[in-house]
Every structure is written in C-alpha cells, then in structure tokens.
Amino acid sequence: MVSNPVHGLPLLPGTSFKDSTKTAFHRSQTLGYRNGYAIVRRPTVGIGGDRLQFNQLSQAVLDELASKAPVLTYGQPKQAPPADFIPAHVAFDKKVLKFDAYFQEDVPMSTEEQYRIRQVNIYYYLEDDSMSVIEPVVENSGIPQGKLIKRQRLAKNDRGDHYHWKDLNRGINITIYGKTFRVVDCDQFTQVFLESQGIELNPPEKMALDPYTELRKQPLRKYVTPSDFDQLKQFLTFDKQVLRFYAIWDDTDSMYGECRTYIIHYYLMDDTVEIREVHERNDGRDPFPLLMNRQRMPKVLVENAKNFPQCVLEISDQEVLEWYTAKDFIVGKSLTVLGRTFFIYDCDPFTRRYYKEKFGITDLPRIDVNKQEPPPVKQELPPYNGFGLVEDSAQNCFALIPKAPKKDVIKMLVNDNKVLRYLAALESPIPEDKDRRFVFSYFLATDMISIFEPPVRNSGIIGGKYLGRTKVVKPYSTVDNPIYYGPSDFFIGAVIEVFGHRFIILDTDEYVLKYMESNAAQYSPEALASVQKHVRKLEAPASESERFAFTSFHWLHIRLLKGSCVDIPTVSFLFCNSVYI
C-alpha cells in the first residue's frame, strides 16, 4: 500500500512511502447473517484497514437532527448522515422488465410463404443488466422454439457498450446478433418502472401476425352447440355390448345375381358398424370374413360432399349431416350401405332386449326370407331331325355328355341270336323295281330291322345291304311318342313302310312259323290267318305245272334267303314257265 504521509507533497516517486504495517487490502463485507436472517452491515474500515469516519449516533437521533433546522450554526456545518447502503443484487432481486417483440424471418424454399413472423419476449434483469430472448412454443409449428438467446449482457455497438434499461422503449427496433427485433409493448411492471425513472414511453403497437398461420386457420369451422353427451361415459357403459342383425342382399334381378346372407354388428360403445359375410360349405367363394370394416356410417351428406372421394379419403364431421345410429336398424326394414340394399330379417336376443328397454319396441319377429322354389319347368324335346334313333338324340338334351340309353338286358339275354327273316317285294310304279326282292331280318333282342337285297346278275342293280340295323317307326306316329314296328306287324301280305318305301311281305322262313306258333297271343287274327293259308297251299296237292312252278319259286326263295346270287335268264325262265306267277 502506497501512502502519502506528508500533506502537500506530490504523488511522485520518492515522495510517497509504503506503510509496512498494512497487510489487508480487501473490501469489507456489507451483507451478513444473524439468527438465520440476512442483515446489512455498514463497513467500518476501508481498503488497507483505514478506519472510515462515520456517525456513531443512533438512527432515531440522526432522524431528529436531520429534521431539525438549527437557528445558529457555529463553526463548520455538520454533514448529513448517509443513506442505508443496499447492494444491487438485493435491491433489484427478481425484478425483471418484460417487452413483447417480434422479428421477420425469410423463407426462401417455400411456395406458400415468403417470410415468417416470429413473436418473442425480451426479458431485462435489473440486478445485473443481463437480457434473454424467449420465443413461446406454438404447438405443431415444426420450428425449434423456446430460448433463442440465453441470459447474458448483450452488446449494443462495436465499442463495447451494452444495452441498458434506459435504451429500451415501446415502438423501437433493437438489433441483437444480426436480428432486428421490433418492440411493440411491455407489461404493467415495466411501464411503472420506466415512468418512475423519468422515461417517456411510446404508445403501444399492435403485434404483427404470421400470414401463413392465419391462412391455415381458414376456413373457419362452423360453430356447433356443445353437447352434454359424454363419450367416455358411453365407452365405459356400453363396452363390449354389440347389436347383432341378420340381413340378406338380394341381387337376383341382375345377371348372375344371387341372394347372399350377412351379419351386421353395431357397436354401442362408439356407434360403429361392421358387416361380416356368412360363408357356406363349398360355396365357391374366397373366405374373406369382412365385407366392410368397422367404421362409422354416414346417413346424410352435405350437398357439396356428394363428389367427395370416399374411396381414398376418410369422411369427417364436416361432410356428414347425420350418422347411422341404433334406431336406424330395425327388423323388417331395408338399409343401404355402400350401394347395397340389405334387408334385416332377424336379430339376436340381446338386441331385442336392448330395443325393448331403450326404444320400447317389443315386436321384432323373425321374417321368413326363404324363397319358394318355382315349379319345375317341363322339358320339351326339340323336333326330331331324322338322324339316328329318337332315344339317342334325346340324350343330348338330358346331359352335357350324352350317354347311351338303357337297354333291357334280360330281353337281350333271352332273345340273343334270335332273328326273324321275311321275304318282301318293293311296291313301286317303276317296272324295274317289280322284280327286286328283299330279305327283312327282325332282331328280337333289340327290336331292330335290317334289310338286305340279294344281288342278281345282269340286273343293273347293285345288291347288298339296303338298310343297316335300326329301329323303324310306324307311319303316322308322333315324334314325342314314336311307335316302332314289332314282330306282330310282320306277316304274309303285310305292308311295311320304311322311310317312305313300301314293302309287301311275300314269305317267311320256318323259324318264323315256329315262333308264331309258340307266341300266337302276340299276333292278330289276320296275321295268323295269312300263315294258315300259306301252310295249306304248301300241303295241298297240285298239278304237274303247279308243282313245277311252286318248286321253282321255293327254290328261288331259299336262294334269296341264303343270299345266293341268281342270274337274270334263270329268273326269267322260272317266272315265264310258272303258272303260279
């Protein structure tokens, strides 16, 4: 410590001396504690331990002397007592000035906004002249918000000056770290403090609004009168309570449509609807359990929401005027959901009890939706086209892959290899056809007929198979009920019409005679009489010429039945010399 003990000497080297007795050069403390309470202590010594001059009188005496005006003053006037010393961190503890401000931030990479207005609060701490800038947090803003500038003393210029509360006022711009903040207003404490210090405040300004934030608020939602219905109470009351309805969707009017059954679930806890498909065994459909997932179903849409893309976006309360509720699901009524009209025909017992207690509806009978099968359509066969048998052609109408008609196996086994043969002539106006002879073969096992024409030499007609084995229909029989030729229709002198050709039976073989004798009940009296007449002719005596003619014709008959070849001269000789012909 350097001191100047001699009064009047300049403070120059050699005229000042160091007091070696002084060792403490700290500043005395002014704040202490007594019994747990903070008290203010007036320092008694200064730096270096020099005792400070101060008045030792009590505070009451000092106040009395300060208020007393002396009449006469002798000597030098006494100095007024100093005020109580209070540190700044005690006098201005928890006293903060608050200013409302905003700054403009450029947005170069957006097409919807060019700049953004960000509102902040500027806090000035009087105890140490520090400042902080805090931006209130806005929900879903997408911007890091909160403390923009932490508490510190902020530089005012390049010369090292710092902002003081005297530099702050309403309606001014302050620049902090390159950002310009516009101060628009302050709180009540700040206004009172600045006015008490003699600072004239500018009038407050209106806080600037962010244009993009205001744009997002449009259009304004319609005001809806708040309801006293408690959704939480609904959830707790109707949890796990579901109304079950049985419905059908009748689509039989469209091509390939059918009537399908569904189950509709209505969840009372949140008024949602679910539609489930009812699959039957081997119904040919993929086993998808749900036709419509659980969701709320709109009943009445607003006018401008008819073109709303419901298939890609969810419907909100803005597009719906009324939703489906439990009172819309009634047994016996139709319901249109997703373009399909469902008819509710039944419900479960819990649903009946709920409707009885809630709406007072007691009559919910089950409706019979089973359709009566229409009477079977009479199958009419198409007209016969003339190809093949009628039975074979009819099989194409009974099945996609036709099968052969059933045969009488017992009849085939009993009459196997039994054939009735007849000799017949063709009834024709053509002279060349009068000499033609045919052999009819009737097969008892299948009731089929085959015609064979024995070849005759030099006749100009090719013999052989005239008609393959087939059934022959009688003339004047209908197509629906055809009547075929049977064994009783073949006798001597009978006329057989085969596909437009008329044949006359001339003779039979011995097996036919035996068959007719053993089965006389099948033949008519005319047929039996013709056979008897034929037998009498064979047994009656004849002249030599008649015997020659009969022998010749009988020989020719046997040759024809056996299918042997006979030349034309021989046939002409026999017929010309026979009186029988």
MOMO-V326511 format. One record per pair of residues at least 24 apart in sequence whose ideal C-beta (glycine too) atoms are under 7 Angstrom apart, sorted by the first residue. I is the first residue (numbers start at 0). GAP is how many residues later the second one is. D is the distance in whole Angstrom. If there is no record, write none. Layout:
i->I gap->GAP d->D
i->I gap->GAP d->D
This chain:
i->0 gap->24 d->6
i->0 gap->47 d->5
i->21 gap->26 d->5
i->21 gap->27 d->5
i->23 gap->25 d->5
i->29 gap->55 d->6
i->29 gap->57 d->6
i->30 gap->56 d->7
i->39 gap->44 d->7
i->39 gap->45 d->7
i->39 gap->46 d->7
i->41 gap->43 d->7
i->54 gap->26 d->5
i->87 gap->39 d->6
i->88 gap->38 d->5
i->91 gap->34 d->4
i->91 gap->35 d->4
i->92 gap->34 d->6
i->94 gap->31 d->5
i->95 gap->27 d->5
i->95 gap->28 d->7
i->95 gap->29 d->5
i->96 gap->27 d->4
i->96 gap->29 d->7
i->96 gap->68 d->6
i->96 gap->71 d->7
i->96 gap->93 d->4
i->96 gap->96 d->7
i->97 gap->25 d->6
i->97 gap->88 d->6
i->97 gap->89 d->5
i->97 gap->92 d->6
i->98 gap->69 d->6
i->98 gap->84 d->5
i->98 gap->87 d->5
i->98 gap->91 d->7
i->99 gap->84 d->5
i->99 gap->85 d->5
i->99 gap->86 d->7
i->99 gap->107 d->6
i->100 gap->80 d->4
i->100 gap->81 d->6
i->100 gap->82 d->5
i->100 gap->83 d->6
i->101 gap->80 d->6
i->101 gap->82 d->7
i->101 gap->105 d->7
i->101 gap->106 d->5
i->102 gap->76 d->5
i->102 gap->77 d->6
i->102 gap->78 d->5
i->102 gap->79 d->7
i->111 gap->100 d->6
i->112 gap->98 d->7
i->112 gap->99 d->4
i->115 gap->94 d->6
i->115 gap->96 d->7
i->116 gap->91 d->5
i->116 gap->92 d->6
i->116 gap->93 d->4
i->118 gap->88 d->6
i->119 gap->28 d->6
i->119 gap->61 d->7
i->121 gap->59 d->7
i->121 gap->61 d->7
i->123 gap->41 d->5
i->123 gap->44 d->6
i->124 gap->26 d->7
i->125 gap->39 d->7
i->128 gap->24 d->6
i->128 gap->33 d->7
i->128 gap->35 d->6
i->130 gap->32 d->6
i->132 gap->43 d->7
i->148 gap->27 d->6
i->165 gap->33 d->7
i->168 gap->30 d->7
i->168 gap->32 d->6
i->168 gap->33 d->6
i->169 gap->31 d->6
i->169 gap->32 d->4
i->169 gap->33 d->7
i->169 gap->34 d->6
i->169 gap->35 d->7
i->170 gap->31 d->4
i->170 gap->32 d->7
i->170 gap->34 d->6
i->233 gap->35 d->6
i->234 gap->34 d->5
i->234 gap->35 d->7
i->237 gap->30 d->4
i->237 gap->31 d->5
i->238 gap->30 d->5
i->240 gap->27 d->5
i->240 gap->28 d->7
i->241 gap->24 d->7
i->241 gap->25 d->6
i->242 gap->25 d->7
i->242 gap->83 d->6
i->242 gap->86 d->7
i->242 gap->108 d->5
i->242 gap->111 d->6
i->243 gap->103 d->6
i->243 gap->104 d->4
i->243 gap->107 d->6
i->244 gap->84 d->6
i->244 gap->99 d->5
i->244 gap->102 d->5
i->244 gap->106 d->7
i->245 gap->99 d->6
i->245 gap->100 d->4
i->245 gap->101 d->7
i->246 gap->95 d->4
i->246 gap->96 d->6
i->246 gap->97 d->5
i->246 gap->98 d->7
i->247 gap->95 d->5
i->247 gap->97 d->6
i->247 gap->121 d->5
i->248 gap->91 d->5
i->248 gap->93 d->6
i->249 gap->93 d->7
i->261 gap->29 d->6
i->261 gap->80 d->6
i->263 gap->65 d->7
i->263 gap->78 d->7
i->265 gap->60 d->6
i->265 gap->63 d->6
i->266 gap->27 d->7
i->267 gap->58 d->7
i->270 gap->25 d->6
i->270 gap->52 d->7
i->270 gap->54 d->6
i->271 gap->24 d->6
i->272 gap->24 d->5
i->272 gap->51 d->6
i->274 gap->62 d->7
i->291 gap->45 d->7
i->291 gap->46 d->6
i->295 gap->27 d->6
i->296 gap->26 d->7
i->296 gap->27 d->4
i->296 gap->40 d->6
i->297 gap->25 d->6
i->298 gap->24 d->6
i->298 gap->25 d->5
i->298 gap->29 d->7
i->326 gap->32 d->6
i->330 gap->33 d->5
i->330 gap->36 d->7
i->331 gap->35 d->6
i->344 gap->24 d->5
i->380 gap->99 d->7
i->382 gap->96 d->6
i->383 gap->95 d->4
i->388 gap->82 d->6
i->389 gap->89 d->7
i->389 gap->92 d->5
i->410 gap->34 d->7
i->411 gap->33 d->5
i->411 gap->34 d->7
i->414 gap->29 d->4
i->414 gap->30 d->4
i->415 gap->29 d->5
i->417 gap->26 d->4
i->417 gap->27 d->7
i->418 gap->24 d->6
i->419 gap->24 d->7
i->419 gap->67 d->6
i->419 gap->70 d->7
i->419 gap->91 d->7
i->419 gap->92 d->5
i->419 gap->95 d->6
i->420 gap->88 d->5
i->420 gap->91 d->7
i->420 gap->140 d->6
i->421 gap->68 d->6
i->421 gap->83 d->5
i->421 gap->86 d->5
i->421 gap->90 d->7
i->422 gap->83 d->5
i->422 gap->84 d->4
i->422 gap->134 d->6
i->422 gap->137 d->6
i->422 gap->138 d->6
i->423 gap->72 d->7
i->423 gap->79 d->4
i->423 gap->80 d->6
i->423 gap->81 d->5
i->423 gap->82 d->6
i->424 gap->78 d->7
i->424 gap->79 d->5
i->424 gap->81 d->6
i->425 gap->75 d->7
i->425 gap->77 d->6
i->426 gap->75 d->4
i->426 gap->76 d->7
i->426 gap->77 d->6
i->435 gap->25 d->7
i->436 gap->123 d->5
i->437 gap->28 d->6
i->437 gap->65 d->6
i->438 gap->121 d->6
i->438 gap->122 d->6
i->439 gap->50 d->7
i->441 gap->45 d->6
i->441 gap->48 d->6
i->442 gap->26 d->7
i->443 gap->43 d->7
i->446 gap->24 d->6
i->446 gap->37 d->6
i->446 gap->39 d->7
i->448 gap->36 d->6
i->450 gap->47 d->7
i->451 gap->111 d->7
i->453 gap->106 d->5
i->453 gap->109 d->5
i->453 gap->110 d->7
i->454 gap->110 d->6
i->455 gap->110 d->6
i->455 gap->112 d->6
i->455 gap->115 d->7
i->456 gap->108 d->6
i->456 gap->110 d->4
i->456 gap->111 d->6
i->457 gap->109 d->6
i->457 gap->110 d->4
i->458 gap->109 d->6
i->466 gap->31 d->7
i->471 gap->26 d->5
i->486 gap->35 d->6
i->487 gap->34 d->5
i->487 gap->35 d->5
i->487 gap->36 d->6
i->487 gap->39 d->7
i->490 gap->32 d->7
i->490 gap->36 d->4
i->490 gap->39 d->5
i->490 gap->40 d->6
i->491 gap->38 d->4
i->491 gap->39 d->6
i->491 gap->42 d->5
i->492 gap->37 d->5
i->506 gap->50 d->6
i->508 gap->52 d->6
i->544 gap->34 d->5
i->545 gap->33 d->6
i->545 gap->34 d->6
i->548 gap->29 d->3
i->548 gap->30 d->5
i->548 gap->31 d->4
i->548 gap->32 d->7
i->549 gap->30 d->6
i->551 gap->26 d->6
i->552 gap->25 d->6
i->552 gap->27 d->6
